[in-house]
């Protein structure tokens, strides 16, 4: 997804830079109550990105979990840190960033089932994602399936696996299995992609991958 995102942003006309080292928002630590370690990881993020933060460079994320952490948890952990506040305001999920630019993606007249990640729905909003898909020509149906059941580390626990599967099988997995082979399965969340692959034989696509492949197809069909 990261490579696809870079390719899409460069196609739009942006120069993309990556952090000088791997960075983590600490999201996996919150449920375990490891806030001190999470704060240390956030300090690394602020230190590495400080020049870009103060220069007003937008940060574009591809994982709803992480983007929600940047927009919400970061400020909650550092309420008096001006750079934390700036970073929160300068961070966007890919669809939100592209929609703000009124990006017109290449046409892709296909059907799609869209599974929205819980944090995408609760914290980020889904309007930008849906608007971009429809402007692309995709007949997108956002499934009213609720949580995929994996929910971060929840479904990876042996004691919670059966509950995780039952949640996924309540609505999401049967709908996807019943979809035609030509219907695209779209989801941006890591948990959702993992659960869909685990419970069905379908390979879900991130929005960035859908854009990237359509851009490539358009370029391949263009005359020299």
C-alpha distance (Angstrom), angle and dihedral (degrees) to the residues before:
residue distance angle dihedral
X1 . . .
X2 3.79 . .
X3 3.80 93.8 .
X4 3.80 90.3 46.3
X5 3.80 90.7 50.3
X6 3.79 92.1 51.4
X7 3.80 90.4 49.6
X8 3.81 92.4 50.2
X9 3.80 94.3 47.2
X10 3.80 91.3 48.4
X11 3.80 89.1 50.0
X12 3.80 88.5 54.6
X13 3.80 88.7 52.8
X14 3.79 105.1 -98.8
X15 3.78 127.6 131.5
X16 3.79 107.1 -131.3
X17 3.77 124.2 -152.2
X18 3.79 126.3 -175.0
X19 3.81 127.1 -146.0
X20 3.79 114.8 -89.4
X21 3.81 90.3 -118.8
X22 3.83 137.6 16.4
X23 3.79 111.2 -76.8
X24 3.81 131.1 -166.4
X25 3.80 130.6 -158.9
X26 3.79 90.4 -148.5
X27 3.80 94.2 -123.4
X28 3.86 93.7 140.3
X29 3.81 88.7 57.6
X30 3.80 98.9 55.3
X31 3.80 97.7 74.0
X32 3.80 89.5 51.4
X33 3.81 91.4 52.1
X34 3.81 92.6 -117.2
X35 3.80 93.9 142.1
X36 3.81 95.2 146.3
X37 3.80 90.7 58.7
X38 3.80 90.2 43.9
X39 3.79 90.4 52.9
X40 3.80 89.8 51.4
X41 3.81 90.5 53.0
X42 3.79 90.7 48.2
X43 3.81 89.7 52.0
X44 3.79 88.1 56.0
X45 3.81 89.9 51.4
X46 3.80 92.1 50.4
X47 3.82 93.0 45.6
X48 3.82 95.2 48.8
X49 3.81 95.3 43.4
X50 3.81 98.6 36.4
X51 3.82 97.3 109.2
X52 3.80 92.1 47.6
X53 3.80 91.5 44.7
X54 3.79 91.9 53.9
X55 3.81 90.8 44.4
X56 3.80 89.6 57.0
X57 3.82 95.3 -117.3
X58 3.82 110.0 165.3
X59 3.80 117.6 -121.7
X60 3.80 113.5 -142.3
X61 3.79 118.6 -160.2
X62 3.79 131.5 -168.6
X63 3.83 101.5 -163.2
X64 3.83 116.0 72.4
X65 3.81 91.3 -150.3
X66 3.78 92.3 58.0
X67 3.80 96.4 41.6
X68 3.81 90.9 50.5
X69 3.80 88.6 51.8
X70 3.82 91.0 51.5
X71 3.80 92.2 48.1
X72 3.80 98.1 41.9
X73 3.83 120.1 9.4
X74 3.80 93.5 44.3
X75 3.80 92.9 62.0
X76 3.79 91.1 41.9
X77 3.80 91.2 56.5
X78 3.82 94.5 42.5
X79 3.82 106.1 28.8
X80 3.81 93.8 160.2
X81 3.82 98.2 43.8
X82 3.82 111.5 105.4
X83 3.80 93.1 -161.4
X84 3.80 91.1 52.1
X85 3.79 88.8 52.6
X86 3.81 91.7 48.4
X87 3.81 92.5 48.3
X88 3.78 91.1 49.7
X89 3.79 90.7 53.2
X90 3.82 93.3 44.7
X91 3.82 96.6 51.2
X92 3.80 121.4 96.4
X93 3.77 138.6 171.7
X94 3.82 108.9 -117.5
X95 3.81 94.8 -106.4
X96 3.80 92.8 50.3
X97 3.80 91.7 49.3
X98 3.82 93.5 48.8
X99 3.79 93.0 44.8
X100 3.81 90.0 53.8
X101 3.81 86.9 56.9
X102 3.83 90.2 48.1
X103 3.79 86.8 -124.3
X104 3.81 114.6 -165.3
X105 3.81 107.0 -150.4
X106 3.80 121.1 -158.2
X107 3.78 114.6 -85.1
X108 3.78 119.2 -89.9
X109 3.82 110.7 172.4
X110 3.80 99.1 -165.0
X111 3.78 137.5 120.3
X112 3.79 118.9 -105.1
X113 3.77 138.7 -173.3
X114 3.79 110.4 -149.5
X115 3.80 123.0 -156.6
X116 3.78 108.8 -165.2
X117 3.78 117.5 -149.8
X118 3.82 113.3 -119.2
X119 3.81 93.1 -116.5
X120 3.79 89.7 47.7
X121 3.80 89.3 57.4
X122 3.79 99.0 38.4
X123 3.80 102.9 37.9
X124 3.81 111.1 16.2
X125 3.79 106.2 32.0
X126 3.79 126.3 -128.4
X127 3.81 103.0 -124.7
X128 3.81 95.5 97.2
X129 3.80 93.3 50.2
X130 3.79 93.2 49.5
X131 3.82 93.1 44.5
X132 3.81 92.4 52.9
X133 3.79 93.7 47.7
X134 3.79 91.8 50.2
X135 3.80 92.8 45.9
X136 3.79 85.7 52.9
X137 3.79 88.9 57.8
X138 3.79 94.6 -108.8
X139 3.80 115.5 145.5
X140 3.80 92.0 -137.6
X141 3.77 122.9 -170.6
X142 3.79 113.3 -168.6
X143 3.79 104.3 -147.9
X144 3.78 117.0 -127.9
X145 3.79 88.2 -142.8
X146 3.78 101.0 125.3
X147 3.79 118.4 -149.0
X148 3.79 118.4 3.4
X149 3.80 88.1 -134.3
X150 3.78 99.3 -119.1
X151 3.81 93.4 87.7
X152 3.78 100.6 -179.9
X153 3.79 109.8 -63.6
X154 3.83 94.2 -10.9
X155 3.79 96.8 93.2
X156 3.78 93.5 42.8
X157 3.81 90.5 66.1
X158 3.81 112.1 96.1
X159 3.80 91.6 -140.5
X160 3.81 91.8 55.0
X161 3.80 100.3 36.8
X162 3.81 95.9 99.3
X163 3.81 91.7 50.8
X164 3.80 89.8 47.9
X165 3.80 91.7 53.4
X166 3.81 93.3 46.1
X167 3.80 90.3 53.5
X168 3.80 91.5 50.3
X169 3.79 92.2 46.2
X170 3.79 93.8 49.2
X171 3.80 93.0 82.5
X172 3.79 116.7 -35.6
X173 3.80 103.1 64.1
X174 3.84 96.6 44.6
X175 3.81 91.2 49.3
X176 3.79 91.4 51.4
X177 3.79 94.3 46.0
X178 3.82 89.3 51.2
X179 3.82 93.4 51.0
X180 3.78 118.8 105.9
X181 3.80 119.1 -102.5
X182 3.81 90.1 -109.4
X183 3.79 94.3 55.7
X184 3.78 112.7 102.8
X185 3.81 116.6 -132.5
X186 3.80 108.0 -145.4
X187 3.78 128.4 -171.4
X188 3.79 132.6 145.3
X189 3.81 98.5 -161.2
X190 3.80 121.9 96.8
X191 3.80 91.8 -144.7
X192 3.79 92.2 51.2
X193 3.80 93.4 48.7
X194 3.81 91.6 49.2
X195 3.79 92.9 48.9
X196 3.80 94.1 46.5
X197 3.79 91.6 50.9
X198 3.80 90.2 46.7
X199 3.80 96.6 49.6
X200 3.81 101.8 33.3
X201 3.78 139.6 31.2
X202 3.81 92.7 -117.1
X203 3.80 127.7 109.7
X204 3.82 108.6 -139.6
X205 3.79 120.8 -145.7
X206 3.78 129.9 -137.7
X207 3.80 114.0 -132.0
X208 3.82 89.1 -114.7
X209 3.81 90.9 55.6
X210 3.80 91.2 49.7
X211 3.80 90.9 51.6
X212 3.81 93.4 43.2
X213 3.79 94.9 51.7
X214 3.80 92.6 45.4
X215 3.81 91.0 49.8
X216 3.81 90.2 50.8
X217 3.80 91.7 48.9
X218 3.80 90.9 49.9
X219 3.80 91.8 49.2
X220 3.81 92.1 47.6
X221 3.79 90.0 53.3
X222 3.80 95.2 47.7
X223 3.82 118.5 100.7
X224 3.82 116.3 -113.0
